[in-house]
Each structure stands twice: as C-alpha cells, then as structure tokens.
Amino acid sequence: MNDRPSVVWFRQDLRITDNPALRRAASSGRLLICVYIHEDDDPAVEGMPSPRKPGAAARWWLHHALAALDRDLRAIGGHLLRLKGPAALELDRLIDRTGADRVLVNRVYDPEGATRDRMLTERLAARGVRLLSHNALLLHEPWTVRTRTGGPYQVFTPFWRAARALGEVPAPLPAPAQIDMADTAPAGLPLAAFGLTPAIDWAGGIARDWTPGSADARRRLGDFLDLHLPDYKSDRGRPDRDHPGADITSRLSPHLRFGEIGPRTIWHAVHHRIEAEGLTGPARASAQGFLTELGWREFSYHLLHHFPHLPTRNLKHQFDAFPWRDDPAGLAAWQRGLTGYPIVDAGMRQLWQTGWMHNRVRMVTASFLVKHLMIYWGAGEAWFWDTLVDADPASNTASWQWVTGTGADAAPYFRIFNPVLQGERFDADGRYVRRFVPELARLPDRFLHKPWAAPASVLTAAGVTLGTTYPHPIVDHAHARDRALAAFAGLRATTGPADTPAAAL
C-alpha cells in the first residue's frame, strides 16, 4: 500500500455510485481526501480561465447537493472536505499539507473547465503529481463519435445512429463499500461559507418541488419507470401533466446536471425495464424515445466540445448580421410572465416559482423571445442560466441556438411557434395556465389562451380586466411573425441561405 494519499476532486459528479474517479481511488488501497473546491468570485491563476458562475437557482441546488454528498460519503466512512478559492492554489496547498501524489477527477467538458484541466495536468506534473481523469458525465466521450470523414456531427439523427453503433454502454459502477480517509487534510469550511443560499426565501417554491441528492434522483428514476415510462412518448408534450404528483416527464435533468445520477445508470435501468417487462409496440417505442432524450444531451456536449465558442457565438455565422432588437421592456415582460400570451406567461412563472419549465413550454417561450420580440438569444440563455435548477453548460446553450435557428440541426428561423395554437394543442383543458396564471382561471377554455378574443361579458364574469388584472399582448402575433420573416428574408438576401424550408407551427 502506498502511504501517500489520493485526492478525489468532486465537480460535476456529486455522487458515490457510478463514480469512476472515486471507485478507482478507493480500490487502490490508499487513504483518500474527498474535496469540493468552490471557485465562485475568485480570479483565475496564471491565465487559467475562470469557470462560469452558477446561476441563483443552481447555487441553491448546489448547496443542498453538497450536503447530500457529504452524508453519502459519511455512510461509507468518509466525508467531504470543502475549500474555497482558485482550484490551482487550493490543490497546491492541499498537496503540500497531505503529501498526496494523485488527483482523481471525472472530466468536465465546458470550454473553461476543459482548458483548466489541461493546464492543471501540466502544473501538477511539474511537481510530480498525476491528474487522472475519467468519464462519468456522458455515455460516450464527445471525440469518439465521428463522421466518416473524421469530423464532428452537426445533425442529431446521424450522430445518434453513430453513437449507438459504438457498442454497449458500460454498466454503472457500484459505490465503494468503505473508504478510508487521510487524517492530514485541513478541517475545511462549513457549507454556509460558500454563500450559496439566497438572502431572501425567493427559492421557497423550488424547495417545495425539489430534493437535491442521489437518493431523490434514484427515487425519481424508479417512480418514472414504474408509473410513466410506457406513456412517455404520447404524453410528454403536455405541460399540465408535469407537476408534483403527475410527473409524466422524469424530472431527472437537475440530478444529471449536478452528477447526482449518471446517464449510464439511467440507460441500463431503462433497458432492464424493457427486457424485464418485455415491452413491445408503443410501450417499447416510448422507452426508446426516452433514451433518445439522453441522446440529445450527448449531442449537446458533442457540439460544445467541438465548437467551444457555442455559449457565446452563433454556430451559423450568417446570423451574426441579424438585426436583433434592443427591447428592455419586452425582455422584462417576458422574464416576469407578463407578455399577454397565457402559455408563455405560465411557462415563465413556472420557471421563476419552481426553477423548472416543461420542455415544450421552454421551446414556446424561447421562440417568443427571439422571434416575436426579436431579442438576441443570449439574453434568454442568461435568464435561463440564472433561474433553472438544471441549467446545463451544454444543453442550455445548444437548445437556445436550436430554437433560434442559429445552431446545429436547428429549427429554421422561419418556423415560428404560434403561442395560441401551442396552448390550445398542449394545454387544451387549461390546467397548466390556470395553475400558473390564476388571474385567468375563471375564463372558459375557448378563450383561455386568447383572452383578448373574449367578449366583454365573459371577461367581466371571469373577473378579468385586460390591461389591469392581466396585460394586453405586448406584440401582435401576425405582426411579429411578418416582422421576423422580413428580417430573415433580408438576412438571406445579404448572406445567402442558412436553412432549408420547413412549415410554420
């Protein structure tokens, strides 16, 4: 047994099951130091890029996820050391204090994190310390899925076909039965020293809907498989089915984002259910459709790896010349859920109250911002980053570029969601809108998604006064659609085609 301890550095992998770095360290026979380093508000060291700060909702989640990880580690004999400061300096101090000669991590793929890891590998090697990295975040490494010419994919379907052709996804690793901690590590900081929880309890709604930690991730997965997997494909587009007690979606995305559960665990659990229950026909297609959502997550990380400018620049450079509008009032109305379009407002209020939004409504609200208001997608991405508990460095950016039409395999810019039709189609009985826009709750279904079309007598009976209790639409749909299409036509005239035709929705 080597008497020099190993450091296990947790980042986007806050779990003990299917954690390759922890498993490898525990099986080595060495003493361990399990550490999380909080870098918020600290400057980079020697040119190392600073990680993007988590948004407010994600900070709340992180606080509770770290507490849950510490409990899980204590159950197998360990504990989580918490440090604050630039990672390079904190690792140096930890190594000086403990004599550790190995740092084990699971890889991150955001541009800043990947660059920092490469620089840290060289920095640590110069002092005789190895940084050993592993894959815990994805089914396949982004660089292993290549086109026939060796390049990256930019269309999902062939990407996912190639990814599935790589072979079996490795089975998830069990948690170590026992770990032994080195006693030379410093005491570390209390969790409160990170300042992750809000000064005021604006996150009360988030706390009511969510329980961070691996235990709840496993519970959610089990409940989803038991109750909703066969119906996922047919009902996943209905936001009224997506609330506590009626979750047709898995709601695993925040647990995946913080690594409280790994994609391999989900992948094998679904396949086991397919085989154990002999799922066929629509039920089997539903299960495969759910696995395809993991594929979209993989595709987002594939894009982020190969196009590291994705979070800050249009993937389709033609859109650099697009005439985005500066509209602070429109942006504020969108953020507060006061656009006058009930399905949009319900989504934005759900986001603020719960840190979450149903995926169908994410598309509708994002489309409204970039196409009805013609506000640059970066403003919406930043708002989602701050308010989503599952704000993921790859999926958040890739999804915004997809909706806008500026990204890979994107919806064409001239595919413009009609918020009235979307509401009537996916919230036909109005349960979703009535939940989050209660001032419209007494409107009949036929007018719920277009209250401006209701007769005055109907509005009065429902207690609705447009412009007072609920806003008039901040933009007319037909006018907004024509304006966006004219801007797109102007872009094509100056830069050439950026898309192929597709139908409007």
HELIX and SHEET records of a PDB file:
HELIX    1   1 PRO A   20  SER A   27  1                                   8    
HELIX    2   2 ALA A   56  ALA A   75  1                                  20    
HELIX    3   3 ALA A   87  THR A   98  1                                  12    
HELIX    4   4 PRO A  111  ALA A  125  1                                  15    
HELIX    5   5 PRO A  142  THR A  144  5                                   3    
HELIX    6   6 PHE A  156  ARG A  164  1                                   9    
HELIX    7   7 LEU A  191  PHE A  194  5                                   4    
HELIX    8   8 GLY A  204  ASP A  209  1                                   6    
HELIX    9   9 SER A  214  LEU A  227  1                                  14    
HELIX   10  10 LEU A  229  ASP A  231  5                                   3    
HELIX   11  11 TYR A  232  ASP A  235  1                                   4    
HELIX   12  12 PRO A  239  ARG A  241  5                                   3    
HELIX   13  13 SER A  253  ARG A  257  1                                   5    
HELIX   14  14 PRO A  263  ALA A  276  1                                  14    
HELIX   15  15 GLY A  281  HIS A  306  1                                  26    
HELIX   16  16 HIS A  317  ALA A  321  5                                   5    
HELIX   17  17 PRO A  328  ARG A  336  1                                   9    
HELIX   18  18 PRO A  342  THR A  354  1                                  13    
HELIX   19  19 ASN A  359  SER A  367  1                                   9    
HELIX   20  20 PHE A  368  HIS A  372  3                                   5    
HELIX   21  21 TRP A  377  THR A  387  1                                  11    
HELIX   22  22 SER A  395  THR A  404  1                                  10    
HELIX   23  23 PRO A  419  PHE A  426  1                                   8    
HELIX   24  24 ARG A  431  PHE A  436  1                                   6    
HELIX   25  25 PRO A  438  LEU A  440  5                                   3    
HELIX   26  26 ASP A  445  LEU A  448  1                                   4    
HELIX   27  27 PRO A  451  ALA A  453  5                                   3    
HELIX   28  28 ALA A  456  ALA A  462  1                                   7    
HELIX   29  29 HIS A  477  THR A  495  1                                  19    
SHEET    1   A 5 LEU A  81  LYS A  84  0                                        
SHEET    2   A 5 LEU A  32  HIS A  38  1                                        
SHEET    3   A 5 SER A   6  PHE A  10  1                                        
SHEET    4   A 5 ARG A 102  ASN A 106  1                                        
SHEET    5   A 5 ARG A 130  HIS A 134  1                                        
END                                                                             
